[in-house]
Amino acid sequence: MSNAPPRRLPFSGVLRLGRPSDIWFKPALSVVAAIAPPNLILLALGRLDLAMYTMAGSLCALYGHNRPYAARARVLAWVVAGMVGGLAVALLAASLTTNAVVLVTIGAVMAAVQKTACDATRLGPPANVVLTFISSASLFAPQTLGQVPGHVALALAAGAWAWLVGMAPGLLRPHGPERRATAQALNAAAAYAATDGTGDGRVTARAASAAAIHAAWQSLLAARPDRARRALEQLVVRAEVALAAPADSDPARLRAWARDLGGTGRVPRVAPPRESADELLGVDDELALRPRSLRHRLAPYAPIAARTAIGCALASYAALALGVGRPYWALVTAASLYQANVTLTWKRAVQRVVGNLVGVLAFAALAPLAHLHPAALVLCCLALSFGAEALMGRNYWLGSVCVTPMALLVTEFARSQDPGRLMTERALDTLVGALVGFGAAVVVTNRRAGDRLEHALTTAERAREHAARLLAEPHPAPRALESARRALAAALADLRATADAAAGEWWQRALPEERVVLAEQSGHRTLAATVRRQGYVPGQDEEQARGRRQNPGRATEDIRP
């Protein structure tokens, strides 16, 4: 394949506000609940200078809100371990040397490791940014070797509290994350079914529905197997039916099921048409599949890791050359930019610059209030932390308007500083970090994006062929056909995500766009064939409803969460 010309970097829509997340208030309230007790205790003890270390642990409460609680417990534990581990390395380095070049080099390497780990494990927002902010800032915290254990212990204690805060909602709504993921899949499928397979938004709606269904399955696979999960699985199957055969689905019914999943009410029971749930849904088989080796999982992220390390190092060196006293701000700015491709990185760079510059102005307005009393400083930080998480889902730049003054106020926990100097350094570091960081993204091209697309294409084509072979058999095993159908659905979702990522890469070789379209079209036709072969036919739900009316005793056969 020949090289394609570079794509234009977009400006329109970069700052457009979107709809807030369905659970925007959960991370916002969680971070306040995690930060407030440690900071208020330190305030009462007159040791706000230690708040930076407790903040490291408290910010772990931002993670894992979309995961089932069984998986969230593990994820939050690993986040706390990663946060405290990164802090320990940074503090140890700060206690051993004060050479700024050495420190920022260590910070750049740590940022690349954190970026790779978060992407490979699909940790989710805020991903590596918070980890990198804490570790890089700690590199420049005055430190002695004897102080390191105590400061790390403070972070670990606050991290344990953040773990409890993150797990607390499970006491009231133990299946909340799975229910939300299933409801999102049903709503996305309803939106696609409403197009009746036609219209300009068909491809976009189908891709969104496939992604939501795939996310719902991932959520269910991470949950504990019980009756509630089995009922949710049946609803996700209905969403898959709408994706494969939109003309045979009722969008209103899909949306009604999604509404029923809100709160703590009953999970609607939707029985499979011909086979038992255990036979039709091979979820346990899917759980038993062994993951790929660590080397194969990390290999696709090598270009992004190289971009992060080089961009963060160069941004920090440039900030040092300009005489900026806090080069880690440039490092964090560069680390926050890197997304799946150059186009998305460009968008994030614009959003970061706009949000930080507006945030600097917000700091100018808040600084006089925060300087009135240490309690006012703590309360301002709490309010800004809530605002950051409440607004981040609308657009990254809007959340940054709160993050920037909060980060500046955190530097004043130890001692009051000149607001004018803080604002100047933050603005300068933002511009340097964005320019140099994006320049590194352009120079360090991701040549593997095309290879990943080829692999995704091959996987999708093989999954379709396997499903087609089963369809050709007179009596295929129900479990085998269901596994093939979901493998094909997952492969098509991955193909669309990989194609979108490769399309936004810089100086990428010409992509097989026609082959991608053909693979998606044939794959979805095969999905529709498997749906009909499995017995998901129009009118089946109405027949079940008539059966319940004839046998009222079955009308209450619902499953509570």
C-alpha positions in Angstrom: 0.0 0.0 0.0 1.2 3.5 -0.8 1.4 6.3 1.7 -1.6 8.5 1.9 -1.3 12.3 2.1 -1.6 13.8 5.6 -5.1 14.5 6.7 -6.3 17.9 7.7 -6.6 18.6 11.4 -10.1 19.6 12.4 -11.1 22.8 14.2 -14.9 22.6 14.0 -16.6 20.8 16.8 -13.5 20.5 19.0 -15.0 22.7 21.7 -18.6 21.7 21.3 -20.3 20.6 24.5 -21.9 17.1 24.6 -24.4 15.6 26.9 -23.3 14.7 30.4 -22.7 11.1 31.3 -25.6 9.3 32.9 -23.6 8.9 36.1 -21.7 12.2 36.1 -22.5 12.8 39.7 -21.0 9.5 40.9 -17.3 10.3 40.3 -18.0 13.9 41.3 -19.4 13.0 44.7 -17.0 10.2 45.2 -13.9 12.4 44.8 -15.3 14.9 47.2 -16.1 12.1 49.7 -12.6 10.7 49.3 -10.7 14.1 49.5 -12.7 15.8 52.3 -12.0 13.7 55.4 -8.2 13.5 54.9 -7.9 17.2 54.1 -10.1 18.3 57.0 -8.2 16.1 59.4 -4.9 17.7 58.2 -6.5 21.1 58.5 -7.5 20.4 62.1 -3.9 19.2 62.8 -2.4 22.3 61.1 -0.5 20.0 58.6 -2.0 21.0 55.2 1.5 20.7 53.8 0.9 17.0 53.8 -2.3 17.2 51.7 -0.4 16.5 48.5 0.3 13.0 49.7 -3.2 12.2 50.9 -4.6 13.7 47.6 -2.6 11.0 45.7 -4.6 8.3 47.4 -7.9 10.2 47.4 -7.9 10.7 43.7 -8.1 6.9 43.2 -11.9 7.3 43.8 -12.2 8.7 40.3 -11.7 5.3 38.7 -13.9 2.2 38.0 -17.4 3.7 38.2 -18.6 1.8 35.1 -17.4 -1.6 36.3 -19.4 -4.2 38.2 -18.5 -4.2 41.9 -16.7 -7.5 41.9 -14.4 -6.2 39.2 -14.3 -2.7 40.7 -12.8 -4.0 43.9 -9.9 -5.5 42.0 -9.5 -2.5 39.7 -9.5 0.0 42.5 -7.0 -2.1 44.5 -4.6 -2.0 41.4 -5.2 1.7 40.9 -4.2 2.4 44.6 -1.2 0.2 44.2 -0.2 1.9 41.0 -0.7 5.4 42.4 1.2 4.7 45.6 3.9 2.8 43.7 4.4 5.7 41.3 4.5 8.2 44.3 7.1 6.1 46.1 9.3 6.0 43.0 9.0 9.7 42.5 9.7 10.6 46.2 12.6 8.2 46.2 14.1 9.9 43.2 13.4 13.4 44.7 15.2 12.4 47.8 18.3 11.1 45.9 18.8 13.9 43.4 17.8 17.5 42.7 19.0 17.5 39.1 16.0 18.7 37.1 17.1 17.0 33.9 17.3 13.6 35.6 14.0 14.1 37.3 12.1 15.0 34.2 13.6 12.1 32.4 12.4 9.8 35.1 9.0 11.5 34.9 8.8 11.0 31.1 9.6 7.3 31.4 7.1 6.8 34.2 4.4 8.7 32.1 5.0 6.3 29.2 4.7 3.2 31.5 1.5 4.6 33.1 0.0 5.4 29.7 0.8 1.9 28.4 -0.5 0.2 31.4 -3.8 2.2 31.4 -4.4 1.6 27.7 -3.5 -2.1 27.7 -5.8 -2.8 30.7 -8.5 -0.4 29.3 -8.7 1.3 32.7 -10.9 4.1 31.4 -11.1 7.7 32.4 -9.2 9.5 33.8 -6.7 6.9 32.8 -3.0 7.9 33.1 -3.4 11.6 33.5 -4.0 11.6 37.3 -1.3 9.1 37.9 1.2 11.1 35.9 0.2 14.4 37.6 0.8 12.9 41.0 4.1 11.2 40.2 5.6 14.0 38.2 4.6 16.7 40.8 6.2 14.5 43.5 9.5 14.5 41.7 9.9 18.1 42.5 8.6 18.0 46.1 11.5 18.7 48.6 12.1 15.3 50.2 14.6 13.5 52.4 15.0 9.7 52.4 13.6 9.4 55.9 10.4 11.2 55.0 9.5 8.9 52.2 7.9 6.0 54.2 5.7 8.3 56.1 4.5 10.2 53.0 3.8 6.9 51.2 1.9 5.6 54.2 -0.4 8.7 54.1 -1.1 8.1 50.4 -1.8 4.4 51.1 -4.2 5.3 54.0 -6.1 7.8 51.8 -6.2 5.2 49.0 -7.8 2.7 51.3 -10.4 5.2 52.2 -11.0 5.9 48.4 -11.4 2.2 47.9 -14.2 2.2 50.5 -15.8 5.2 48.9 -15.8 3.6 45.5 -17.3 0.4 46.8 -19.9 1.9 49.0 -22.7 2.3 46.4 -22.7 -1.4 45.9 -24.5 -1.8 49.3 -27.6 0.0 47.9 -27.5 -1.1 44.2 -25.3 -4.2 43.8 -26.0 -4.6 40.1 -26.1 -1.0 39.2 -23.1 -0.9 36.7 -24.4 -4.0 34.8 -27.9 -2.6 34.6 -26.6 0.7 33.3 -24.5 -1.0 30.6 -27.4 -3.1 29.6 -29.8 -0.1 29.4 -27.3 1.8 27.3 -27.1 -1.2 24.9 -30.9 -1.4 24.6 -31.2 2.4 24.0 -28.4 2.3 21.4 -30.1 -0.7 19.7 -33.4 1.1 19.8 -31.9 4.1 18.1 -30.5 1.9 15.3 -33.7 -0.1 14.9 -35.6 3.2 14.6 -33.7 4.0 11.4 -35.2 0.8 10.0 -31.8 0.1 8.5 -32.0 3.1 6.3 -31.0 6.8 6.4 -27.8 8.8 6.5 -27.2 8.0 10.2 -27.5 4.2 9.7 -23.7 3.5 9.7 -23.1 5.7 12.7 -26.1 4.3 14.7 -25.0 0.7 13.9 -21.5 1.4 15.1 -22.7 3.0 18.3 -25.1 0.1 18.9 -22.4 -2.5 18.3 -20.0 -0.7 20.7 -22.6 -0.4 23.4 -23.6 -4.0 23.1 -19.9 -5.1 23.2 -19.4 -2.9 26.3 -22.5 -4.5 28.0 -21.1 -8.0 27.4 -17.8 -6.9 28.9 -19.6 -5.6 31.9 -21.6 -8.7 32.4 -18.6 -11.0 31.9 -16.9 -9.1 34.7 -19.8 -9.5 37.1 -20.5 -12.3 39.4 -22.7 -15.1 37.8 -26.1 -15.1 39.4 -29.8 -14.9 38.4 -29.8 -11.2 37.9 -26.8 -11.4 35.6 -28.5 -14.1 33.6 -31.6 -12.0 33.2 -29.5 -9.1 32.0 -27.8 -11.3 29.5 -31.1 -12.1 27.9 -31.8 -8.4 27.5 -28.4 -7.8 25.8 -29.3 -10.6 23.4 -32.4 -8.7 22.5 -30.2 -5.7 21.8 -28.1 -7.9 19.6 -31.2 -9.0 17.8 -32.1 -5.4 17.0 -28.6 -4.8 15.7 -28.7 -7.8 13.4 -32.3 -7.5 12.3 -33.6 -4.0 13.0 -36.7 -4.4 10.9 -37.8 -7.3 13.2 -37.4 -5.3 16.4 -39.6 -2.8 18.3 -37.6 0.3 19.4 -40.3 1.3 21.9 -40.1 -2.1 23.7 -36.3 -1.9 23.8 -36.5 1.6 25.4 -39.1 0.4 27.8 -36.8 -2.4 29.0 -34.0 0.2 29.4 -36.3 2.3 31.5 -37.2 -0.7 33.7 -33.5 -1.1 34.5 -33.2 2.2 36.2 -33.3 2.4 39.9 -33.6 -0.8 42.0 -36.7 -2.3 40.4 -37.1 -5.8 38.9 -35.1 -6.9 36.0 -37.5 -7.9 33.2 -37.3 -11.6 32.4 -37.0 -12.3 28.7 -36.7 -16.0 28.1 -34.8 -17.3 25.0 -37.1 -18.6 22.3 -36.2 -22.3 21.9 -33.3 -23.3 24.1 -32.6 -22.9 27.8 -30.5 -19.9 28.9 -27.6 -22.0 30.0 -27.5 -23.7 26.6 -28.0 -20.6 24.5 -25.7 -18.3 26.3 -22.1 -19.6 26.5 -21.0 -16.9 28.8 -19.1 -19.3 31.1 -17.3 -20.6 28.1 -16.2 -17.1 27.2 -15.0 -16.4 30.7 -12.8 -19.5 30.4 -11.0 -18.3 27.3 -7.4 -17.6 28.1 -6.2 -14.0 27.4 -3.3 -13.4 25.1 0.2 -13.2 26.4 1.3 -9.9 28.0 3.8 -9.3 25.1 1.0 -9.5 22.5 -1.3 -7.3 24.6 1.3 -4.6 25.0 2.8 -4.7 21.5 0.1 -2.5 19.9 0.8 0.3 22.4 4.5 0.6 21.7 4.1 3.6 19.3 1.9 5.4 21.8 4.4 4.7 24.6 7.2 6.1 22.5 5.2 9.2 21.7 4.5 9.7 25.4 8.1 9.2 26.6 9.6 11.4 23.9 6.9 14.1 24.0 7.0 14.4 27.8 10.8 14.5 27.9 11.1 17.1 25.2 8.3 19.3 26.7 10.0 19.2 30.1 13.4 20.0 28.6 11.9 22.9 26.7 10.2 24.2 29.9 13.6 24.0 31.7 15.3 25.9 29.0 12.8 28.7 29.4 13.5 28.8 33.1 10.1 27.6 34.3 10.2 26.5 37.9 7.7 23.7 37.5 8.6 21.7 34.4 6.3 18.9 35.4 3.3 20.9 34.3 4.6 20.8 30.7 5.2 17.1 31.2 1.6 16.5 32.4 0.2 18.6 29.5 2.1 16.5 27.0 1.1 13.2 28.7 -2.6 14.2 28.7 -2.7 14.8 24.9 -1.9 11.3 23.6 -5.0 9.5 22.3 -5.6 6.7 19.8 -4.4 8.7 16.8 -3.0 12.0 15.8 -6.3 13.5 14.9 -7.7 12.8 18.4 -4.4 14.0 19.9 -4.8 17.3 18.1 -8.4 17.7 19.4 -7.2 17.1 22.9 -4.3 19.6 22.5 -6.8 22.3 21.5 -9.1 21.4 24.4 -6.2 21.3 26.9 -4.9 24.7 25.9 -8.3 26.4 25.9 -9.3 24.8 29.2 -6.1 25.6 31.0 -5.9 29.2 29.9 -9.5 29.8 31.0 -8.7 27.9 34.2 -5.8 30.3 34.9 -8.3 33.2 34.7 -10.6 31.3 37.1 -7.7 30.9 39.5 -7.1 34.6 39.4 -10.7 35.1 40.6 -10.6 32.4 43.3 -7.1 33.1 44.7 -8.2 36.0 46.9 -11.0 33.9 48.4 -8.7 30.9 49.0 -6.1 33.1 50.7 -8.6 34.2 53.4 -8.1 31.1 55.5 -6.8 27.5 55.1 -10.4 26.3 55.5 -11.4 28.4 52.5 -8.5 26.9 50.5 -9.7 23.3 51.3 -13.4 24.2 50.5 -12.3 25.8 47.1 -10.4 22.6 46.2 -13.4 20.4 47.1 -15.8 22.6 45.0 -13.4 22.5 42.0 -12.9 18.8 42.3 -16.7 18.3 42.1 -16.9 20.7 39.2 -14.1 19.1 37.3 -15.8 15.7 37.3 -19.3 17.1 36.7 -18.1 19.0 33.6 -15.5 16.7 32.2 -18.0 14.5 30.4 -19.4 17.5 28.5 -16.0 18.3 27.0 -12.5 17.9 28.2 -11.8 21.7 28.0 -14.7 22.5 30.2 -13.5 20.1 32.9 -10.0 21.5 32.6 -11.4 24.9 33.6 -11.9 23.5 37.1 -8.8 21.2 37.1 -6.4 24.0 36.4 -7.3 26.3 39.4 -7.5 23.2 41.6 -4.0 22.1 40.7 -2.7 25.6 41.3 -4.4 25.8 44.7 -2.9 22.4 45.7 0.6 23.9 45.3 -0.4 26.4 48.1 -1.2 23.7 50.7 2.4 23.9 51.8 2.7 27.7 51.6 1.1 30.8 49.9 2.7 31.8 46.7 2.6 34.7 44.3 -0.6 34.2 42.1 0.9 36.1 39.2 3.9 33.9 39.0 1.8 30.7 39.3 -0.5 31.9 36.5 2.4 32.8 34.2 4.2 29.6 34.7 1.1 27.5 34.2 0.1 29.3 31.0 3.7 29.0 29.6 4.0 25.3 30.6 0.6 24.6 28.9 1.6 26.2 25.6 5.1 24.5 25.7 3.7 21.1 26.6 0.9 21.2 24.0 3.2 22.4 21.2 6.1 20.1 21.9 3.9 17.2 22.8 1.8 17.4 19.7 5.0 17.8 17.6 6.2 14.5 19.0 2.9 12.9 18.0 3.4 14.0 14.4 7.0 12.9 14.3 6.6 9.6 16.0 4.1 8.0 13.6 2.1 4.9 14.4 3.0 2.6 11.5 1.3 -0.3 13.3 -2.1 1.2 12.9 -2.4 -0.3 9.4 -1.2 -3.6 10.7 -3.8 -3.6 13.5 -6.5 -2.8 10.9 -5.4 -5.7 8.7 -5.5 -8.0 11.8 -9.0 -6.8 12.7 -10.1 -7.3 9.2 -8.8 -10.9 9.1 -10.4 -11.6 12.5 -13.8 -10.3 11.3 -13.7 -12.2 8.0 -12.7 -15.5 9.8 -15.5 -15.0 12.4 -18.0 -14.5 9.6 -16.8 -17.5 7.7 -17.0 -19.6 10.9 -20.6 -18.5 11.5 -21.5 -19.1 7.9 -20.2 -22.7 8.1 -22.3 -23.3 11.1 -25.4 -21.9 9.4 -24.8 -24.3 6.5 -25.1 -27.3 8.8 -28.6 -28.9 9.1 -28.6 -28.9 12.9 -25.8 -26.7 14.4 -25.3 -26.9 18.1 -27.1 -24.0 19.8 -24.1 -23.2 22.0 -21.7 -23.2 19.1 -23.9 -21.0 17.0 -24.4 -18.5 19.9 -20.6 -18.4 20.5 -20.0 -17.8 16.8 -22.6 -15.1 16.7 -21.1 -13.2 19.6 -17.6 -13.7 18.4 -18.6 -12.1 15.1 -20.4 -9.2 16.8 -17.3 -8.5 18.9 -15.0 -8.8 15.9 -17.2 -6.3 14.0 -17.2 -3.8 16.9 -13.4 -4.1 17.2 -13.1 -3.6 13.4 -15.0 -0.4 13.5 -13.0 1.0 16.4 -9.7 0.0 14.8 -10.7 1.5 11.5 -11.7 4.8 13.1 -8.3 4.9 15.0 -6.3 4.1 11.8 -8.2 6.7 9.8 -7.1 9.5 12.1 -3.4 8.6 12.0 -0.8 10.9 10.4 0.9 10.0 7.2 -0.8 6.6 7.3 -0.5 4.2 4.4 -3.7 4.0 2.3 -6.3 2.1 4.2 -8.4 -0.7 2.7 -11.6 1.3 3.2 -13.6 -0.7 0.6 -12.6 -4.0 2.2 -13.7 -2.7 5.6 -17.1 -1.6 4.3 -17.6 -5.0 2.6 -16.5 -6.9 5.7 -19.0 -4.9 7.9 -21.8 -5.4 5.4 -21.3 -9.1 5.0 -20.7 -9.6 8.7 -24.0 -7.9 9.7 -25.9 -9.9 7.1 -24.4 -13.1 8.6 -25.4 -11.8 12.1 -29.0 -11.4 10.8 -29.0 -14.9 9.5 -27.8 -16.4 12.8 -30.5 -14.4 14.7 -33.2 -15.9 12.5 -31.7 -19.4 12.7 -31.7 -19.2 16.5 -35.4 -18.6 16.6 -35.5 -14.8 17.3 -38.5 -14.3 15.0 -40.9 -11.4 14.7 -43.9 -11.8 17.0 -42.2 -14.1 19.5 -42.5 -11.6 22.3 -46.3 -11.2 21.6 -46.7 -14.9 21.8 -45.0 -15.0 25.2 -47.3 -12.1 26.4 -50.4 -14.1 25.3 -49.1 -17.1 27.1 -48.7 -15.1 30.4 -52.2 -13.7 30.0 -53.5 -17.3 29.8 -51.4 -18.3 32.8 -51.4 -15.4 35.2 -49.2 -17.2 37.6 -46.3 -16.6 35.3 -46.9 -12.8 35.1 -44.8 -12.2 38.2 -41.9 -14.3 37.1 -39.4 -11.5 37.3 -35.9 -11.4 38.9 -34.9 -8.9 41.5 -31.4 -7.5 41.4 
